[in-house]
Each structure stands twice: as C-alpha cells, then as structure tokens.
Amino acid sequence: MSYRAVSNNGFWRGSVGSGNSTVYAIGQCWETLNMSSCKTCLDTAASKIDSCLPSFQARVLSSGCYLRYADYQFYDSSTASTSSGDTIVLEIGNSLIKYIMAFSLSCCV
C-alpha cells in the first residue's frame, strides 16, 4: 500500500479478495510529508496494524499518516478518488489531525 500511496500523491484506497473474504483499506499521508517520509510513515503504520490481525477492522493515526482496514467498504467510492488532482473526502477531518501530531494512535476492533 505504501508504494501505491506514494505514487499517487500520498493517497490510496482499495480492496483485495472477493465476496466475504474482501478486505478494504485506505492510506493517506499529510501534505507536509515528502514521498520518502510518506512511505516510511505508512510502512510503520502497517507494522503497527499487523498486531490487530485478525480483527475485523483497525486504524492507525500517526504523526504524518493514516491507515485503516476493515472487512466492509467504509469509504464512498463516488467521493473518494485515487486520481491525481481530484478531491478526496475522508472520514477524518483536518481539525482532528492538527491535534494529534505528537503521537500515534492505534485501534483494533
């Protein structure tokens, strides 16, 4: 995922599997990160989220990026686009990100 996000201006969403075995994921880096820092942040978030497996969903909000996976499609395909230059609507707001800058949060469900 980190490679795909880095090659798409710091944003990626997608799924793997089919039917009841589908996993949906989203990864996004803050605009202030360069591509190298974005990849490092998402790789670190992925290693933290590994500890949540086999949970149905998990989220990691780090100082620089956000990573989430779930067994259901939690993003709206019509508003979240992976094309460069398009507007991306996420479930977390910029105001929340501004307050969580000094540490990382993880949540497994």
Residue frames relative to the residue before (quaternion, step in Angstrom):
aa qw qx qy qz dx dy dz
M 1.0000 0.0000 0.0000 0.0000 0.00 0.00 0.00
S 0.6385 0.5494 -0.3541 0.4063 3.61 0.86 -0.84
Y 0.6327 0.5266 -0.3374 0.4568 3.59 0.99 -0.77
R 0.6720 0.4973 -0.2998 0.4596 3.58 0.93 -0.90
A 0.6509 0.5056 -0.3200 0.4672 3.59 0.96 -0.79
V 0.6566 0.5159 -0.3120 0.4532 3.57 0.91 -0.90
S 0.7088 0.4454 -0.2682 0.4767 3.58 0.93 -0.83
N 0.7225 0.3681 -0.2349 0.5360 3.61 1.29 -0.06
N 0.6515 -0.5651 0.3015 0.4067 3.57 0.90 1.00
G 0.7367 -0.4711 0.2329 0.4256 3.58 0.97 0.85
F 0.7098 0.3963 -0.2729 0.5145 3.60 1.17 0.36
W 0.1244 0.7685 -0.6231 0.0748 3.55 -1.11 0.80
R 0.0460 0.7542 -0.6550 0.0110 3.53 -1.17 0.68
G 0.2453 0.7762 -0.5535 0.1762 3.54 -1.06 0.65
S 0.3088 -0.7367 0.5711 0.1890 3.51 -1.33 -0.15
V 0.1510 -0.7462 0.6390 0.1102 3.52 -1.35 0.38
G 0.7014 0.4247 -0.3419 0.4591 3.53 -1.12 0.67
S 0.2493 -0.7482 0.5872 0.1826 3.54 -1.31 -0.25
G 0.8223 0.2209 -0.1770 0.4937 3.53 -1.24 0.54
N 0.8261 -0.1700 0.1548 0.5145 3.57 -0.94 -0.94
S 0.6608 0.4981 -0.3030 0.4726 3.59 1.26 -0.16
T 0.4392 0.7041 -0.4526 0.3262 3.61 1.21 0.35
V 0.1151 -0.7543 0.6437 0.0583 3.55 -1.09 0.84
Y 0.2004 -0.7783 0.5897 0.0796 3.57 -0.88 1.02
A 0.0135 -0.8160 0.5772 -0.0289 3.57 -0.99 0.80
I 0.0802 -0.7580 0.6448 0.0562 3.50 -1.32 0.47
G 0.0052 -0.7809 0.6246 -0.0046 3.56 -1.07 0.75
Q 0.0646 0.8012 -0.5911 0.0675 3.56 -0.93 0.86
C 0.2328 -0.7494 0.6057 0.1318 3.54 -1.09 0.82
W 0.5508 -0.5804 0.4782 0.3621 3.53 -1.21 0.52
E 0.6013 -0.5899 0.4107 0.3490 3.55 -1.15 0.64
T 0.6283 0.5727 -0.3344 0.4067 3.60 1.14 -0.53
L 0.6203 0.5476 -0.3456 0.4426 3.61 1.23 -0.27
N 0.3838 -0.6594 0.5797 0.2860 3.54 -1.12 0.64
M 0.7162 -0.4830 0.2856 0.4150 3.58 -1.23 0.31
S 0.6297 0.5305 -0.3367 0.4569 3.60 1.04 -0.70
S 0.6753 0.4788 -0.2833 0.4842 3.58 0.95 -0.89
C 0.5966 0.5572 -0.3504 0.4591 3.58 1.11 -0.68
K 0.6696 0.4943 -0.2996 0.4664 3.59 0.85 -0.96
T 0.6530 0.5127 -0.3108 0.4627 3.59 0.93 -0.90
C 0.6610 0.5145 -0.3073 0.4515 3.59 0.90 -0.91
L 0.6962 0.4619 -0.2810 0.4722 3.60 0.86 -0.92
D 0.6168 0.5284 -0.3491 0.4674 3.61 1.06 -0.67
T 0.6485 0.5042 -0.3064 0.4810 3.59 1.01 -0.83
A 0.6448 0.5119 -0.3159 0.4715 3.58 0.97 -0.84
A 0.6415 0.5219 -0.3216 0.4611 3.60 0.99 -0.81
S 0.6539 0.4973 -0.3297 0.4652 3.59 0.98 -0.74
K 0.6427 0.5043 -0.3217 0.4786 3.61 1.09 -0.65
I 0.6773 0.4985 -0.2976 0.4519 3.57 0.96 -0.83
D 0.5241 0.6363 -0.4058 0.3948 3.60 1.21 -0.42
S 0.6360 0.5418 -0.3347 0.4357 3.58 1.07 -0.67
C 0.6149 0.5584 -0.3416 0.4399 3.60 1.24 -0.28
L 0.5310 0.6400 -0.4157 0.3682 3.59 1.15 -0.44
P 0.6455 -0.1693 -0.7433 -0.0464 1.71 -2.00 1.49
S 0.1250 0.8166 -0.5522 0.1120 3.64 0.90 0.79
F 0.5864 -0.5967 0.4234 0.3475 3.56 -1.21 0.52
Q 0.7938 -0.0377 0.0219 0.6066 3.56 1.18 -0.51
A 0.0120 -0.7866 0.6173 0.0015 3.54 -1.26 0.44
R 0.1210 -0.7776 0.6146 0.0551 3.55 -1.26 0.55
V 0.0383 -0.7557 0.6525 0.0408 3.52 -1.16 0.66
L 0.0601 -0.7650 0.6412 0.0062 3.55 -0.84 1.06
S 0.0430 -0.8143 0.5783 -0.0265 3.54 -0.42 1.24
S 0.5988 -0.5133 0.4493 0.4196 3.51 -1.31 0.08
G 0.7864 0.2619 -0.2218 0.5136 3.55 0.09 1.32
C 0.8286 0.0273 -0.0025 0.5591 3.60 1.11 -0.44
Y 0.2461 -0.7361 0.6166 0.1320 3.52 -1.39 0.30
L 0.0043 -0.7865 0.6167 -0.0346 3.56 -0.96 0.92
R 0.0638 0.7955 -0.5981 0.0735 3.56 -0.94 0.90
Y 0.0038 0.7627 -0.6456 -0.0391 3.54 -1.21 0.59
A 0.0218 0.7835 -0.6207 0.0198 3.56 -1.24 0.49
D 0.5022 -0.6457 0.4829 0.3126 3.53 -1.30 0.31
Y 0.6961 0.3369 -0.2760 0.5708 3.59 1.28 0.39
Q 0.5385 -0.6226 0.4504 0.3457 3.58 -1.16 0.50
F 0.1196 -0.8370 0.5338 0.0107 3.56 -0.24 1.32
Y 0.6742 0.4285 -0.2958 0.5238 3.60 1.24 -0.11
D 0.4367 -0.6774 0.5334 0.2569 3.52 -1.24 0.60
S 0.3914 -0.7559 0.4792 0.2140 3.57 -0.44 1.19
S 0.6579 0.5244 -0.3277 0.4298 3.59 1.08 -0.56
T 0.7517 0.3600 -0.2230 0.5056 3.63 1.16 -0.43
A 0.6902 0.4080 -0.2771 0.5295 3.59 1.16 -0.43
S 0.0199 -0.8222 0.5677 -0.0353 3.53 -0.54 1.15
T 0.3233 -0.7409 0.5522 0.2042 3.55 -1.07 0.67
S 0.4887 0.6539 -0.4468 0.3659 3.60 1.20 0.12
S 0.5328 -0.6303 0.4588 0.3291 3.55 -1.00 0.81
G 0.7988 0.3058 -0.2311 0.4637 3.53 -1.04 0.81
D 0.6024 0.5545 -0.3707 0.4385 3.64 1.18 -0.24
T 0.5397 -0.6014 0.4804 0.3409 3.55 -1.24 0.45
I 0.1692 -0.7792 0.5991 0.0734 3.54 -0.97 0.89
V 0.1489 -0.7809 0.6037 0.0598 3.56 -0.73 1.09
L 0.0685 -0.8090 0.5837 -0.0056 3.56 -0.69 1.13
E 0.5863 -0.5973 0.4268 0.3426 3.53 -1.28 0.34
I 0.6910 0.3884 -0.2908 0.5359 3.60 1.20 -0.14
G 0.3430 -0.7626 0.5151 0.1882 3.57 -1.01 0.72
N 0.6511 -0.5286 0.3848 0.3855 3.54 -1.27 0.42
S 0.6151 0.5582 -0.3666 0.4191 3.61 1.01 -0.66
L 0.6291 0.5182 -0.3363 0.4718 3.60 1.04 -0.71
I 0.6528 0.5258 -0.3152 0.4449 3.57 0.91 -0.89
K 0.6303 0.5546 -0.3382 0.4251 3.61 0.96 -0.78
Y 0.7081 0.4601 -0.2617 0.4673 3.58 1.05 -0.71
I 0.7296 0.3568 -0.2194 0.5406 3.58 1.17 -0.43
M 0.2310 0.8081 -0.5038 0.1995 3.55 0.44 1.21
A 0.7279 0.4796 -0.2502 0.4214 3.58 1.01 -0.66
F 0.8032 0.1900 -0.0994 0.5558 3.60 1.17 -0.21
S 0.4476 -0.6771 0.5241 0.2579 3.52 -1.34 0.12
L 0.1971 -0.7691 0.5997 0.0996 3.56 -1.06 0.83
S 0.0534 -0.7746 0.6292 0.0360 3.57 -1.04 0.76
C 0.0013 -0.7928 0.6092 -0.0201 3.55 -1.05 0.75
C 0.0772 -0.7808 0.6199 0.0150 3.54 -0.78 1.07
V 0.1124 -0.7895 0.6009 0.0540 3.57 -0.97 0.84
